[in-house]
Amino acid sequence: MPLIANSGLPTYERLRSAGQTVLSPDRAAHQDIRELHIGLLNLMPDSALEATERQFFRLVGESNPIAQLHMHPFAVGEQARGDRALNHIGRFYDTVDRIQDDGLDGLIISGANPAQPELSDEPFWRPLTEIMSWAEENVTSTLCSCLATHAVLQHKLGIRRWLQPVKRWGVYEHRLMSRDHPLVHGVNTRFCVPHSRWYDLRPDQFGAAGSRVLVESEVAGVHMATSGDGFRMVFLQGHPEYDTISLLKEYKREVARYWAGTRGDFPASPENYFRPQTEAIFEEYKERLDNAKSRGEDMPEFPEMLVTEQLDNTWHDTGEAIIANWIGLIYQLTHVDRRRPFMDSVDPNDPLRLAG
């Protein structure tokens, strides 16, 4: 069912222009359909703030439970922001206090770009852990993306992520490790998921946390797991929310770093993402870069438009199905009054049975 444009956030108009159904509050008020309120704690840096917002909004909005979906983005003040991002957050985002006063049915916590080897040294660590503790008592289910997954397991259980020898970067085949959990109902037993991260948690670390691993890759490791109760926390290490061009944009940033001299080597391509023809285009582009630099010329234009149509998306449908299952379970398990604590808001016979 549709998203409700409950604010003037530009993301709603961009999604509507792309063909997604987005209702005005007036139109929504005339439909006798229950609301669900989903928070998005956006921890991404300025360069990815609005893109991350659109990606998660779209994934939630394309799910298919019987509900009107009100999205509530918010951020933490401890992160350094530029003027444009601060203006965007000030105009369109809720405050943490308002989120906690009004309550949520579900919460998504985005990933973040790690800046410190030790997670607890990140500027957002304290407010993030406070929000996680609040959500544990007041939100039916919290979906944690990438770094947020690492933060939860470290904060709650002292289980620490580890630094991989090389960045895990690309699109990888995964398989279901458990077919009876409702979060993966109707999902293909094999499917692809993008990953982009330096740090990792192994399957045995999730096991030590009492988590149940639902989706795993032989190459990329765990993609999705749940907390021991099966639903209160959903952990992701991959990025089903990514646009088709997300990894290309990241590759473009790394190429720009190579040109600027902030990295010494030309970046390797994201694994399993570019076609052979695209690889050849970038091999030629590297030669053009090196020749231009040696002659003191400007940086040649990145061939983004030339390769975009060659990119395939092999993950969005499955990601959409999993989010639809997540939203559907929140709908079943959450009381109409979302201010009521979780255990008072659900049928006590349902959560653990539904979660297998």
C-alpha positions as a Markdown table, in Angstrom:
| # | Residue | x | y | z |
|---|---|---|---|---|
| 1 | Met | 0.0 | 0.0 | 0.0 |
| 2 | Pro | 1.1 | 3.6 | -0.5 |
| 3 | Leu | 3.4 | 5.9 | 1.3 |
| 4 | Ile | 1.7 | 9.0 | 2.8 |
| 5 | Ala | 3.4 | 12.3 | 2.1 |
| 6 | Asn | 3.1 | 13.4 | 5.7 |
| 7 | Ser | 5.6 | 16.2 | 5.2 |
| 8 | Gly | 7.1 | 18.4 | 2.4 |
| 9 | Leu | 10.1 | 16.1 | 2.1 |
| 10 | Pro | 11.3 | 16.3 | -1.6 |
| 11 | Thr | 11.8 | 12.5 | -1.6 |
| 12 | Tyr | 8.0 | 12.0 | -1.8 |
| 13 | Glu | 7.8 | 14.0 | -5.0 |
| 14 | Arg | 10.8 | 12.3 | -6.5 |
| 15 | Leu | 9.3 | 8.9 | -5.8 |
| 16 | Arg | 5.9 | 10.0 | -7.2 |
| 17 | Ser | 7.6 | 11.2 | -10.4 |
| 18 | Ala | 9.3 | 7.8 | -10.7 |
| 19 | Gly | 5.8 | 6.1 | -10.7 |
| 20 | Gln | 5.5 | 5.1 | -7.1 |
| 21 | Thr | 2.1 | 5.6 | -5.4 |
| 22 | Val | 2.3 | 8.4 | -2.8 |
| 23 | Leu | -0.9 | 9.7 | -1.2 |
| 24 | Ser | -1.6 | 13.2 | 0.1 |
| 25 | Pro | -2.7 | 13.3 | 3.8 |
| 26 | Asp | -6.2 | 14.5 | 2.6 |
| 27 | Arg | -6.6 | 11.6 | 0.3 |
| 28 | Ala | -5.3 | 9.1 | 2.9 |
| 29 | Ala | -7.8 | 10.5 | 5.5 |
| 30 | His | -10.7 | 9.3 | 3.3 |
| 31 | Gln | -9.4 | 5.7 | 3.2 |
| 32 | Asp | -10.4 | 3.3 | 6.0 |
| 33 | Ile | -7.0 | 1.7 | 6.3 |
| 34 | Arg | -4.8 | 1.4 | 9.3 |
| 35 | Glu | -1.6 | 3.4 | 9.5 |
| 36 | Leu | 1.8 | 2.1 | 10.3 |
| 37 | His | 4.6 | 4.6 | 11.3 |
| 38 | Ile | 8.1 | 3.6 | 10.4 |
| 39 | Gly | 11.2 | 5.6 | 11.6 |
| 40 | Leu | 14.4 | 5.9 | 9.6 |
| 41 | Leu | 17.4 | 6.9 | 11.7 |
| 42 | Asn | 19.7 | 8.2 | 8.9 |
| 43 | Leu | 23.4 | 8.0 | 9.9 |
| 44 | Met | 24.8 | 8.4 | 6.4 |
| 45 | Pro | 27.1 | 11.3 | 5.6 |
| 46 | Asp | 25.9 | 14.4 | 3.7 |
| 47 | Ser | 26.9 | 13.0 | 0.3 |
| 48 | Ala | 24.6 | 10.0 | 0.7 |
| 49 | Leu | 21.9 | 11.4 | 3.1 |
| 50 | Glu | 19.1 | 12.0 | 0.6 |
| 51 | Ala | 19.9 | 9.0 | -1.5 |
| 52 | Thr | 19.7 | 6.7 | 1.5 |
| 53 | Glu | 16.5 | 8.3 | 2.5 |
| 54 | Arg | 15.0 | 7.6 | -1.0 |
| 55 | Gln | 16.3 | 4.1 | -1.2 |
| 56 | Phe | 14.7 | 3.0 | 2.1 |
| 57 | Phe | 11.5 | 5.0 | 1.5 |
| 58 | Arg | 11.1 | 3.2 | -1.9 |
| 59 | Leu | 11.8 | -0.2 | -0.5 |
| 60 | Val | 9.1 | 0.3 | 2.3 |
| 61 | Gly | 6.7 | 2.0 | -0.1 |
| 62 | Glu | 6.8 | -0.9 | -2.6 |
| 63 | Ser | 5.9 | -3.5 | 0.0 |
| 64 | Asn | 2.4 | -4.8 | -0.1 |
| 65 | Pro | 0.7 | -5.1 | 3.4 |
| 66 | Ile | -2.7 | -3.5 | 4.0 |
| 67 | Ala | -1.5 | -0.3 | 5.7 |
| 68 | Gln | -0.8 | 3.3 | 5.1 |
| 69 | Leu | 2.9 | 3.8 | 5.6 |
| 70 | His | 4.0 | 7.0 | 7.3 |
| 71 | Met | 7.8 | 7.5 | 7.2 |
| 72 | His | 9.6 | 9.5 | 9.9 |
| 73 | Pro | 13.2 | 10.2 | 9.1 |
| 74 | Phe | 15.4 | 11.6 | 11.9 |
| 75 | Ala | 19.1 | 12.1 | 12.6 |
| 76 | Val | 21.4 | 12.7 | 15.5 |
| 77 | Gly | 23.0 | 16.0 | 16.2 |
| 78 | Glu | 26.4 | 14.7 | 17.1 |
| 79 | Gln | 27.4 | 14.1 | 13.5 |
| 80 | Ala | 29.2 | 16.9 | 11.7 |
| 81 | Arg | 27.1 | 18.2 | 8.8 |
| 82 | Gly | 27.3 | 20.8 | 6.2 |
| 83 | Asp | 24.8 | 23.7 | 5.8 |
| 84 | Arg | 22.8 | 22.0 | 3.0 |
| 85 | Ala | 22.3 | 18.8 | 5.0 |
| 86 | Leu | 21.5 | 20.7 | 8.2 |
| 87 | Asn | 18.9 | 22.7 | 6.3 |
| 88 | His | 17.4 | 19.5 | 4.9 |
| 89 | Ile | 17.3 | 17.8 | 8.3 |
| 90 | Gly | 15.9 | 21.0 | 10.0 |
| 91 | Arg | 13.1 | 21.3 | 7.4 |
| 92 | Phe | 12.0 | 17.7 | 6.9 |
| 93 | Tyr | 13.3 | 15.5 | 9.7 |
| 94 | Asp | 11.7 | 14.7 | 13.0 |
| 95 | Thr | 13.6 | 15.2 | 16.2 |
| 96 | Val | 14.6 | 12.3 | 18.4 |
| 97 | Asp | 12.4 | 13.7 | 21.2 |
| 98 | Arg | 9.4 | 13.8 | 18.9 |
| 99 | Ile | 10.0 | 10.3 | 17.6 |
| 100 | Gln | 10.1 | 9.0 | 21.2 |
| 101 | Asp | 7.0 | 11.0 | 22.2 |
| 102 | Asp | 4.9 | 10.0 | 19.3 |
| 103 | Gly | 6.1 | 6.4 | 19.1 |
| 104 | Leu | 6.9 | 4.1 | 16.1 |
| 105 | Asp | 5.6 | 0.7 | 14.9 |
| 106 | Gly | 8.9 | -0.1 | 13.2 |
| 107 | Leu | 12.4 | 1.4 | 13.0 |
| 108 | Ile | 15.1 | 1.2 | 10.3 |
| 109 | Ile | 18.7 | 2.3 | 11.3 |
| 110 | Ser | 20.8 | 3.0 | 8.2 |
| 111 | Gly | 24.5 | 2.1 | 7.9 |
| 112 | Ala | 27.2 | 4.8 | 8.2 |
| 113 | Asn | 30.7 | 5.4 | 6.8 |
| 114 | Pro | 33.1 | 4.2 | 9.5 |
| 115 | Ala | 35.6 | 6.8 | 10.4 |
| 116 | Gln | 37.1 | 5.2 | 13.5 |
| 117 | Pro | 38.6 | 1.7 | 14.0 |
| 118 | Glu | 36.7 | 1.5 | 17.3 |
| 119 | Leu | 33.0 | 1.8 | 16.9 |
| 120 | Ser | 32.5 | 3.4 | 20.3 |
| 121 | Asp | 34.7 | 6.3 | 19.2 |
| 122 | Glu | 32.3 | 7.3 | 16.5 |
| 123 | Pro | 30.5 | 10.6 | 17.2 |
| 124 | Phe | 27.1 | 9.0 | 16.8 |
| 125 | Trp | 27.8 | 6.1 | 19.2 |
| 126 | Arg | 26.2 | 7.4 | 22.4 |
| 127 | Pro | 22.9 | 8.7 | 20.8 |
| 128 | Leu | 22.7 | 5.6 | 18.6 |
| 129 | Thr | 23.0 | 3.3 | 21.6 |
| 130 | Glu | 20.4 | 5.3 | 23.5 |
| 131 | Ile | 18.0 | 5.1 | 20.6 |
| 132 | Met | 18.6 | 1.3 | 20.3 |
| 133 | Ser | 17.8 | 0.9 | 24.0 |
| 134 | Trp | 14.6 | 3.0 | 23.6 |
| 135 | Ala | 13.6 | 1.0 | 20.6 |
| 136 | Glu | 14.1 | -2.3 | 22.4 |
| 137 | Glu | 11.4 | -1.4 | 24.8 |
| 138 | Asn | 9.0 | 0.6 | 22.6 |
| 139 | Val | 9.2 | -0.5 | 18.9 |
| 140 | Thr | 7.9 | -3.8 | 17.6 |
| 141 | Ser | 10.9 | -4.5 | 15.3 |
| 142 | Thr | 14.1 | -2.7 | 14.4 |
| 143 | Leu | 15.9 | -3.4 | 11.1 |
| 144 | Cys | 19.6 | -2.6 | 11.4 |
| 145 | Ser | 21.7 | -2.0 | 8.3 |
| 146 | Cys | 25.4 | -2.8 | 8.1 |
| 147 | Leu | 27.2 | -0.7 | 10.7 |
| 148 | Ala | 24.1 | -0.5 | 12.8 |
| 149 | Thr | 24.1 | -4.3 | 13.0 |
| 150 | His | 27.7 | -4.2 | 14.2 |
| 151 | Ala | 26.9 | -1.5 | 16.7 |
| 152 | Val | 23.9 | -3.5 | 18.2 |
| 153 | Leu | 25.9 | -6.6 | 18.8 |
| 154 | Gln | 28.9 | -4.7 | 20.3 |
| 155 | His | 26.7 | -2.6 | 22.5 |
| 156 | Lys | 24.4 | -5.4 | 23.7 |
| 157 | Leu | 26.8 | -8.4 | 23.9 |
| 158 | Gly | 30.4 | -7.1 | 23.4 |
| 159 | Ile | 30.7 | -9.0 | 20.1 |
| 160 | Arg | 33.1 | -7.0 | 17.9 |
| 161 | Arg | 33.3 | -6.7 | 14.2 |
| 162 | Trp | 36.6 | -7.4 | 12.5 |
| 163 | Leu | 38.5 | -5.6 | 9.7 |
| 164 | Gln | 38.7 | -7.7 | 6.5 |
| 165 | Pro | 42.0 | -7.7 | 4.6 |
| 166 | Val | 40.2 | -6.1 | 1.6 |
| 167 | Lys | 36.9 | -4.4 | 1.3 |
| 168 | Arg | 34.0 | -6.6 | 0.5 |
| 169 | Trp | 32.6 | -4.8 | -2.5 |
| 170 | Gly | 30.2 | -6.0 | -5.2 |
| 171 | Val | 27.1 | -8.1 | -5.8 |
| 172 | Tyr | 27.1 | -11.7 | -4.4 |
| 173 | Glu | 24.9 | -14.7 | -4.6 |
| 174 | His | 23.3 | -15.8 | -1.4 |
| 175 | Arg | 21.1 | -18.7 | -0.3 |
| 176 | Leu | 18.5 | -19.1 | 2.4 |
| 177 | Met | 19.8 | -20.9 | 5.5 |
| 178 | Ser | 16.3 | -21.2 | 6.9 |
| 179 | Arg | 13.1 | -21.5 | 4.8 |
| 180 | Asp | 10.5 | -21.6 | 7.5 |
| 181 | His | 11.0 | -18.1 | 8.9 |
| 182 | Pro | 8.2 | -15.6 | 7.9 |
| 183 | Leu | 10.7 | -12.9 | 6.9 |
| 184 | Val | 11.8 | -15.1 | 4.0 |
| 185 | His | 8.4 | -16.4 | 3.0 |
| 186 | Gly | 8.0 | -16.5 | -0.8 |
| 187 | Val | 11.6 | -15.5 | -1.3 |
| 188 | Asn | 13.8 | -17.3 | -3.9 |
| 189 | Thr | 16.2 | -19.8 | -2.2 |
| 190 | Arg | 19.1 | -18.2 | -4.1 |
| 191 | Phe | 19.4 | -14.5 | -4.9 |
| 192 | Cys | 21.9 | -11.6 | -5.1 |
| 193 | Val | 22.7 | -8.8 | -2.6 |
| 194 | Pro | 25.1 | -5.9 | -2.9 |
| 195 | His | 27.8 | -5.5 | -0.2 |
| 196 | Ser | 30.1 | -2.6 | 0.5 |
| 197 | Arg | 32.0 | -2.8 | 3.8 |
| 198 | Trp | 35.4 | -3.1 | 5.3 |
| 199 | Tyr | 34.2 | -4.7 | 8.5 |
| 200 | Asp | 32.5 | -8.1 | 9.0 |
| 201 | Leu | 30.7 | -10.3 | 11.5 |
| 202 | Arg | 31.1 | -14.0 | 10.9 |
| 203 | Pro | 28.4 | -16.6 | 11.2 |
| 204 | Asp | 29.8 | -18.0 | 14.4 |
| 205 | Gln | 29.7 | -14.5 | 15.9 |
| 206 | Phe | 26.0 | -14.2 | 15.1 |
| 207 | Gly | 25.6 | -17.7 | 16.7 |
| 208 | Ala | 27.4 | -16.5 | 19.8 |
| 209 | Ala | 24.9 | -13.7 | 20.0 |
| 210 | Gly | 22.0 | -16.2 | 20.0 |
| 211 | Ser | 21.0 | -14.9 | 16.5 |
| 212 | Arg | 19.4 | -17.0 | 13.8 |
| 213 | Val | 21.1 | -16.6 | 10.4 |
| 214 | Leu | 18.6 | -16.6 | 7.6 |
| 215 | Val | 20.6 | -15.6 | 4.5 |
| 216 | Glu | 24.3 | -16.2 | 3.9 |
| 217 | Ser | 26.8 | -16.2 | 1.0 |
| 218 | Glu | 29.8 | -18.4 | 0.6 |
| 219 | Val | 31.9 | -15.4 | -0.4 |
| 220 | Ala | 30.3 | -12.4 | 1.3 |
| 221 | Gly | 29.2 | -14.1 | 4.6 |
| 222 | Val | 26.1 | -13.3 | 6.5 |
| 223 | His | 23.5 | -11.0 | 4.9 |
| 224 | Met | 20.5 | -11.4 | 7.2 |
| 225 | Ala | 19.9 | -12.7 | 10.8 |
| 226 | Thr | 17.5 | -12.1 | 13.6 |
| 227 | Ser | 17.8 | -11.6 | 17.3 |
| 228 | Gly | 17.1 | -14.7 | 19.4 |
| 229 | Asp | 13.4 | -14.0 | 19.7 |
| 230 | Gly | 13.1 | -14.1 | 15.9 |
| 231 | Phe | 11.9 | -10.6 | 15.2 |
| 232 | Arg | 12.7 | -7.8 | 17.6 |
| 233 | Met | 15.9 | -7.1 | 15.8 |
| 234 | Val | 16.6 | -7.9 | 12.1 |
| 235 | Phe | 20.3 | -7.6 | 11.2 |
| 236 | Leu | 21.5 | -6.9 | 7.7 |
| 237 | Gln | 25.1 | -6.7 | 6.4 |
| 238 | Gly | 24.3 | -6.3 | 2.8 |
| 239 | His | 22.4 | -3.5 | 1.1 |
| 240 | Pro | 19.1 | -4.6 | -0.6 |
| 241 | Glu | 18.1 | -0.9 | -0.6 |
| 242 | Tyr | 20.8 | 0.0 | -3.1 |
| 243 | Asp | 19.9 | 1.6 | -6.4 |
| 244 | Thr | 21.2 | -0.1 | -9.6 |
| 245 | Ile | 23.8 | 2.7 | -9.9 |
| 246 | Ser | 24.8 | 2.8 | -6.2 |
| 247 | Leu | 28.0 | 0.8 | -6.6 |
| 248 | Leu | 28.8 | 2.7 | -9.8 |
| 249 | Lys | 28.6 | 6.0 | -7.8 |
| 250 | Glu | 30.9 | 4.6 | -5.2 |
| 251 | Tyr | 33.3 | 3.4 | -7.9 |
| 252 | Lys | 33.2 | 7.0 | -9.4 |
| 253 | Arg | 34.2 | 8.4 | -6.0 |
| 254 | Glu | 37.1 | 6.0 | -5.8 |
| 255 | Val | 38.3 | 6.9 | -9.3 |
| 256 | Ala | 38.2 | 10.6 | -8.3 |
| 257 | Arg | 40.4 | 9.8 | -5.3 |
| 258 | Tyr | 42.8 | 8.1 | -7.6 |
| 259 | Trp | 42.9 | 11.2 | -9.8 |
| 260 | Ala | 43.4 | 13.4 | -6.8 |
| 261 | Gly | 46.2 | 11.3 | -5.5 |
| 262 | Thr | 44.5 | 10.3 | -2.2 |
| 263 | Arg | 44.7 | 6.7 | -3.3 |
| 264 | Gly | 47.7 | 5.2 | -5.1 |
| 265 | Asp | 46.1 | 2.6 | -7.2 |
| 266 | Phe | 43.3 | 2.7 | -9.7 |
| 267 | Pro | 40.3 | 1.0 | -8.0 |
| 268 | Ala | 39.4 | -2.6 | -8.8 |
| 269 | Ser | 35.8 | -3.0 | -10.1 |
| 270 | Pro | 33.1 | -4.1 | -7.7 |
| 271 | Glu | 32.8 | -7.8 | -8.0 |
| 272 | Asn | 30.1 | -9.4 | -10.2 |
| 273 | Tyr | 28.8 | -6.0 | -11.1 |
| 274 | Phe | 30.2 | -4.8 | -14.4 |
| 275 | Arg | 29.9 | -6.7 | -17.7 |
| 276 | Pro | 33.0 | -7.5 | -19.7 |
| 277 | Gln | 32.3 | -4.6 | -22.1 |
| 278 | Thr | 32.0 | -2.2 | -19.1 |
| 279 | Glu | 35.3 | -3.5 | -17.7 |
| 280 | Ala | 36.9 | -2.7 | -21.1 |
| 281 | Ile | 35.5 | 0.8 | -21.0 |
| 282 | Phe | 37.1 | 1.5 | -17.6 |
| 283 | Glu | 40.4 | -0.1 | -18.7 |
| 284 | Glu | 40.5 | 2.5 | -21.5 |
| 285 | Tyr | 39.4 | 5.2 | -19.2 |
| 286 | Lys | 42.3 | 4.5 | -16.8 |
| 287 | Glu | 44.7 | 5.0 | -19.7 |
| 288 | Arg | 43.0 | 8.3 | -20.6 |
| 289 | Leu | 43.3 | 9.4 | -16.9 |
| 290 | Asp | 47.0 | 8.6 | -16.7 |
| 291 | Asn | 47.7 | 10.3 | -20.1 |
| 292 | Ala | 45.8 | 13.4 | -19.1 |
| 293 | Lys | 47.6 | 13.6 | -15.7 |
| 294 | Ser | 51.0 | 13.2 | -17.3 |
| 295 | Arg | 50.2 | 16.1 | -19.7 |
| 296 | Gly | 48.8 | 18.3 | -17.0 |
| 297 | Glu | 45.3 | 18.3 | -18.5 |
| 298 | Asp | 41.9 | 18.3 | -16.8 |
| 299 | Met | 40.3 | 15.0 | -15.6 |
| 300 | Pro | 38.5 | 13.3 | -18.5 |
| 301 | Glu | 34.8 | 13.0 | -18.0 |
| 302 | Phe | 33.8 | 9.8 | -16.1 |
| 303 | Pro | 31.9 | 7.5 | -18.6 |
| 304 | Glu | 28.8 | 7.2 | -16.4 |
| 305 | Met | 26.2 | 7.7 | -19.0 |
| 306 | Leu | 28.0 | 5.2 | -21.3 |
| 307 | Val | 27.9 | 2.3 | -18.8 |
| 308 | Thr | 24.7 | 2.9 | -16.8 |
| 309 | Glu | 22.5 | 1.0 | -19.3 |
| 310 | Gln | 24.8 | -2.0 | -19.0 |
| 311 | Leu | 24.2 | -2.4 | -15.3 |
| 312 | Asp | 21.8 | -5.2 | -14.1 |
| 313 | Asn | 19.8 | -5.2 | -10.8 |
| 314 | Thr | 19.6 | -8.7 | -9.4 |
| 315 | Trp | 18.6 | -7.9 | -5.9 |
| 316 | His | 15.7 | -5.4 | -5.6 |
| 317 | Asp | 12.8 | -7.8 | -6.0 |
| 318 | Thr | 14.0 | -10.0 | -3.2 |
| 319 | Gly | 14.8 | -7.1 | -1.0 |
| 320 | Glu | 11.3 | -5.7 | -1.6 |
| 321 | Ala | 9.8 | -9.1 | -0.7 |
| 322 | Ile | 11.7 | -9.3 | 2.5 |
| 323 | Ile | 10.8 | -5.8 | 3.6 |
| 324 | Ala | 7.1 | -6.6 | 2.7 |
| 325 | Asn | 7.3 | -9.6 | 5.0 |
| 326 | Trp | 8.8 | -7.4 | 7.7 |
| 327 | Ile | 6.1 | -4.7 | 7.4 |
| 328 | Gly | 3.4 | -7.4 | 7.3 |
| 329 | Leu | 4.6 | -8.9 | 10.6 |
| 330 | Ile | 4.8 | -5.5 | 12.2 |
| 331 | Tyr | 1.2 | -5.0 | 11.1 |
| 332 | Gln | 0.1 | -8.3 | 12.6 |
| 333 | Leu | 2.0 | -7.9 | 15.9 |
| 334 | Thr | 1.6 | -4.2 | 16.7 |
| 335 | His | -1.4 | -2.9 | 18.6 |
| 336 | Val | -3.2 | 0.0 | 17.0 |
| 337 | Asp | -1.9 | 2.3 | 19.8 |
| 338 | Arg | 1.9 | 2.2 | 19.1 |
| 339 | Arg | 2.7 | 3.9 | 22.4 |
| 340 | Arg | 1.9 | 0.7 | 24.2 |
| 341 | Pro | 5.0 | -1.4 | 25.0 |
| 342 | Phe | 5.8 | -4.2 | 22.6 |
| 343 | Met | 4.9 | -7.1 | 24.9 |
| 344 | Asp | 1.6 | -5.5 | 25.8 |
| 345 | Ser | 0.9 | -4.7 | 22.1 |
| 346 | Val | 0.9 | -8.2 | 20.6 |
| 347 | Asp | -0.9 | -11.4 | 20.9 |
| 348 | Pro | 1.5 | -13.4 | 23.2 |
| 349 | Asn | 0.8 | -16.5 | 21.2 |
| 350 | Asp | 2.0 | -14.9 | 18.0 |
| 351 | Pro | 5.6 | -13.5 | 17.9 |
| 352 | Leu | 7.6 | -16.5 | 18.7 |
| 353 | Arg | 5.4 | -18.9 | 16.7 |
| 354 | Leu | 5.5 | -16.6 | 13.7 |
| 355 | Ala | 9.2 | -16.2 | 14.0 |
| 356 | Gly | 9.7 | -20.0 | 13.9 |
